[in-house]
């Protein structure tokens, strides 16, 4: 389990290094997750030593949002000042996410349905 946490931290650190070196406007952990995803795709499976700590972190995912919530409350003045722009951005991004998901999922579901009918 300790090896799995070490692997996760190494990928996060690699993401941070890439973001700092290139100056990307993306959080380092996000880049690290993309690197981890690429590594897992190339490997073709999730190693047991990585699966167990990942599942443990996912069980307690809600706790990881507490610092973000505290940060929001500390900057409540900024939120109050720009609430309309934030609300508009949330609505537009949610609508776009729903539309893109539907556009991708619909053809995928049709292909899966056709595959199931062919196998029956």
C-alpha positions as protocol buffer text, in pm:
chain_id: "A"
residue {
  index: 1
  type: UNK
  ca { x: 0 y: 0 z: 0 }
}
residue {
  index: 2
  type: UNK
  ca { x: 289 y: 233 z: 77 }
}
residue {
  index: 3
  type: UNK
  ca { x: 435 y: 171 z: -269 }
}
residue {
  index: 4
  type: UNK
  ca { x: 101 y: 274 z: -424 }
}
residue {
  index: 5
  type: UNK
  ca { x: 96 y: 603 z: -234 }
}
residue {
  index: 6
  type: UNK
  ca { x: 455 y: 661 z: -340 }
}
residue {
  index: 7
  type: UNK
  ca { x: 361 y: 603 z: -706 }
}
residue {
  index: 8
  type: UNK
  ca { x: 69 y: 849 z: -676 }
}
residue {
  index: 9
  type: UNK
  ca { x: 296 y: 1110 z: -516 }
}
residue {
  index: 10
  type: UNK
  ca { x: 563 y: 1061 z: -782 }
}
residue {
  index: 11
  type: UNK
  ca { x: 309 y: 1126 z: -1058 }
}
residue {
  index: 12
  type: UNK
  ca { x: 179 y: 1433 z: -873 }
}
residue {
  index: 13
  type: UNK
  ca { x: 534 y: 1561 z: -833 }
}
residue {
  index: 14
  type: UNK
  ca { x: 606 y: 1498 z: -1202 }
}
residue {
  index: 15
  type: UNK
  ca { x: 294 y: 1695 z: -1289 }
}
residue {
  index: 16
  type: UNK
  ca { x: 405 y: 1983 z: -1067 }
}
residue {
  index: 17
  type: UNK
  ca { x: 750 y: 1985 z: -1228 }
}
residue {
  index: 18
  type: UNK
  ca { x: 602 y: 1992 z: -1579 }
}
residue {
  index: 19
  type: UNK
  ca { x: 364 y: 2277 z: -1490 }
}
residue {
  index: 20
  type: UNK
  ca { x: 647 y: 2481 z: -1336 }
}
residue {
  index: 21
  type: UNK
  ca { x: 888 y: 2409 z: -1623 }
}
residue {
  index: 22
  type: UNK
  ca { x: 642 y: 2490 z: -1902 }
}
residue {
  index: 23
  type: UNK
  ca { x: 434 y: 2747 z: -1715 }
}
residue {
  index: 24
  type: UNK
  ca { x: 104 y: 2577 z: -1790 }
}
residue {
  index: 25
  type: UNK
  ca { x: -211 y: 2734 z: -1641 }
}
residue {
  index: 26
  type: UNK
  ca { x: -323 y: 2389 z: -1517 }
}
residue {
  index: 27
  type: UNK
  ca { x: -278 y: 2248 z: -1166 }
}
residue {
  index: 28
  type: UNK
  ca { x: 16 y: 2010 z: -1132 }
}
residue {
  index: 29
  type: UNK
  ca { x: -193 y: 1726 z: -985 }
}
residue {
  index: 30
  type: UNK
  ca { x: -416 y: 1732 z: -1294 }
}
residue {
  index: 31
  type: UNK
  ca { x: -113 y: 1691 z: -1521 }
}
residue {
  index: 32
  type: UNK
  ca { x: 8 y: 1415 z: -1289 }
}
residue {
  index: 33
  type: UNK
  ca { x: -326 y: 1235 z: -1320 }
}
residue {
  index: 34
  type: UNK
  ca { x: -306 y: 1255 z: -1699 }
}
residue {
  index: 35
  type: UNK
  ca { x: 46 y: 1108 z: -1686 }
}
residue {
  index: 36
  type: UNK
  ca { x: -79 y: 832 z: -1456 }
}
residue {
  index: 37
  type: UNK
  ca { x: -369 y: 761 z: -1694 }
}
residue {
  index: 38
  type: UNK
  ca { x: -129 y: 734 z: -1988 }
}
residue {
  index: 39
  type: UNK
  ca { x: 92 y: 500 z: -1788 }
}
residue {
  index: 40
  type: UNK
  ca { x: -202 y: 280 z: -1691 }
}
residue {
  index: 41
  type: UNK
  ca { x: -328 y: 269 z: -2050 }
}
residue {
  index: 42
  type: UNK
  ca { x: 17 y: 164 z: -2171 }
}
residue {
  index: 43
  type: UNK
  ca { x: 39 y: -101 z: -1899 }
}
residue {
  index: 44
  type: UNK
  ca { x: -312 y: -224 z: -1975 }
}
residue {
  index: 45
  type: UNK
  ca { x: -415 y: -281 z: -1613 }
}
residue {
  index: 46
  type: UNK
  ca { x: -409 y: -124 z: -1269 }
}
residue {
  index: 47
  type: UNK
  ca { x: -149 y: -291 z: -1047 }
}
residue {
  index: 48
  type: UNK
  ca { x: -279 y: -420 z: -714 }
}
residue {
  index: 49
  type: UNK
  ca { x: -29 y: -204 z: -522 }
}
residue {
  index: 50
  type: UNK
  ca { x: -186 y: 106 z: -685 }
}
residue {
  index: 51
  type: UNK
  ca { x: -550 y: -5 z: -676 }
}
residue {
  index: 52
  type: UNK
  ca { x: -574 y: -44 z: -298 }
}
residue {
  index: 53
  type: UNK
  ca { x: -452 y: 306 z: -197 }
}
residue {
  index: 54
  type: UNK
  ca { x: -650 y: 463 z: -482 }
}
residue {
  index: 55
  type: UNK
  ca { x: -971 y: 302 z: -358 }
}
residue {
  index: 56
  type: UNK
  ca { x: -890 y: 413 z: -3 }
}
residue {
  index: 57
  type: UNK
  ca { x: -851 y: 773 z: -120 }
}
residue {
  index: 58
  type: UNK
  ca { x: -1174 y: 756 z: -320 }
}
residue {
  index: 59
  type: UNK
  ca { x: -1367 y: 635 z: -13 }
}
residue {
  index: 60
  type: UNK
  ca { x: -1271 y: 958 z: 164 }
}
residue {
  index: 61
  type: UNK
  ca { x: -1296 y: 1188 z: -138 }
}
residue {
  index: 62
  type: UNK
  ca { x: -1550 y: 1417 z: 31 }
}
residue {
  index: 63
  type: UNK
  ca { x: -1293 y: 1510 z: 297 }
}
residue {
  index: 64
  type: UNK
  ca { x: -1058 y: 1636 z: 27 }
}
residue {
  index: 65
  type: UNK
  ca { x: -1313 y: 1906 z: -64 }
}
residue {
  index: 66
  type: UNK
  ca { x: -1304 y: 2060 z: 287 }
}
residue {
  index: 67
  type: UNK
  ca { x: -995 y: 2277 z: 218 }
}
residue {
  index: 68
  type: UNK
  ca { x: -1154 y: 2405 z: -104 }
}
residue {
  index: 69
  type: UNK
  ca { x: -1472 y: 2493 z: 86 }
}
residue {
  index: 70
  type: UNK
  ca { x: -1273 y: 2675 z: 351 }
}
residue {
  index: 71
  type: UNK
  ca { x: -1091 y: 2864 z: 74 }
}
residue {
  index: 72
  type: UNK
  ca { x: -1424 y: 2971 z: -72 }
}
residue {
  index: 73
  type: UNK
  ca { x: -1540 y: 3104 z: 263 }
}
residue {
  index: 74
  type: UNK
  ca { x: -1215 y: 3296 z: 314 }
}
residue {
  index: 75
  type: UNK
  ca { x: -1264 y: 3473 z: -18 }
}
residue {
  index: 76
  type: UNK
  ca { x: -1636 y: 3529 z: 25 }
}
residue {
  index: 77
  type: UNK
  ca { x: -1591 y: 3899 z: -60 }
}
residue {
  index: 78
  type: UNK
  ca { x: -1463 y: 3810 z: -407 }
}
residue {
  index: 79
  type: UNK
  ca { x: -1750 y: 3567 z: -456 }
}
residue {
  index: 80
  type: UNK
  ca { x: -1999 y: 3829 z: -349 }
}
residue {
  index: 81
  type: UNK
  ca { x: -1844 y: 4081 z: -588 }
}
residue {
  index: 82
  type: UNK
  ca { x: -1842 y: 3851 z: -894 }
}
residue {
  index: 83
  type: UNK
  ca { x: -2137 y: 3621 z: -817 }
}
residue {
  index: 84
  type: UNK
  ca { x: -2312 y: 3683 z: -1148 }
}
residue {
  index: 85
  type: UNK
  ca { x: -2010 y: 3595 z: -1361 }
}
residue {
  index: 86
  type: UNK
  ca { x: -1944 y: 3285 z: -1150 }
}
residue {
  index: 87
  type: UNK
  ca { x: -2307 y: 3174 z: -1174 }
}
residue {
  index: 88
  type: UNK
  ca { x: -2310 y: 3228 z: -1549 }
}
residue {
  index: 89
  type: UNK
  ca { x: -1984 y: 3033 z: -1591 }
}
residue {
  index: 90
  type: UNK
  ca { x: -2123 y: 2746 z: -1382 }
}
residue {
  index: 91
  type: UNK
  ca { x: -2446 y: 2728 z: -1583 }
}
residue {
  index: 92
  type: UNK
  ca { x: -2272 y: 2747 z: -1922 }
}
residue {
  index: 93
  type: UNK
  ca { x: -2002 y: 2493 z: -1830 }
}
residue {
  index: 94
  type: UNK
  ca { x: -2261 y: 2251 z: -1687 }
}
residue {
  index: 95
  type: UNK
  ca { x: -2477 y: 2280 z: -1999 }
}
residue {
  index: 96
  type: UNK
  ca { x: -2175 y: 2228 z: -2226 }
}
residue {
  index: 97
  type: UNK
  ca { x: -2069 y: 1924 z: -2024 }
}
residue {
  index: 98
  type: UNK
  ca { x: -2414 y: 1770 z: -2053 }
}
residue {
  index: 99
  type: UNK
  ca { x: -2429 y: 1834 z: -2429 }
}
residue {
  index: 100
  type: UNK
  ca { x: -2079 y: 1697 z: -2497 }
}
residue {
  index: 101
  type: UNK
  ca { x: -2145 y: 1392 z: -2279 }
}
residue {
  index: 102
  type: UNK
  ca { x: -2470 y: 1322 z: -2465 }
}
residue {
  index: 103
  type: UNK
  ca { x: -2302 y: 1364 z: -2804 }
}
residue {
  index: 104
  type: UNK
  ca { x: -2029 y: 1117 z: -2706 }
}
residue {
  index: 105
  type: UNK
  ca { x: -2246 y: 872 z: -2513 }
}
residue {
  index: 106
  type: UNK
  ca { x: -2523 y: 836 z: -2771 }
}
residue {
  index: 107
  type: UNK
  ca { x: -2309 y: 685 z: -3051 }
}
residue {
  index: 108
  type: UNK
  ca { x: -2118 y: 477 z: -2796 }
}
residue {
  index: 109
  type: UNK
  ca { x: -2440 y: 337 z: -2653 }
}
residue {
  index: 110
  type: UNK
  ca { x: -2565 y: 252 z: -3003 }
}
residue {
  index: 111
  type: UNK
  ca { x: -2242 y: 65 z: -3081 }
}
residue {
  index: 112
  type: UNK
  ca { x: -2262 y: -123 z: -2752 }
}
residue {
  index: 113
  type: UNK
  ca { x: -2625 y: -210 z: -2816 }
}
residue {
  index: 114
  type: UNK
  ca { x: -2539 y: -339 z: -3166 }
}
residue {
  index: 115
  type: UNK
  ca { x: -2253 y: -547 z: -3025 }
}
residue {
  index: 116
  type: UNK
  ca { x: -2483 y: -702 z: -2767 }
}
residue {
  index: 117
  type: UNK
  ca { x: -2740 y: -787 z: -3036 }
}
residue {
  index: 118
  type: UNK
  ca { x: -2470 y: -946 z: -3257 }
}
residue {
  index: 119
  type: UNK
  ca { x: -2348 y: -1162 z: -2968 }
}
residue {
  index: 120
  type: UNK
  ca { x: -2699 y: -1282 z: -2881 }
}
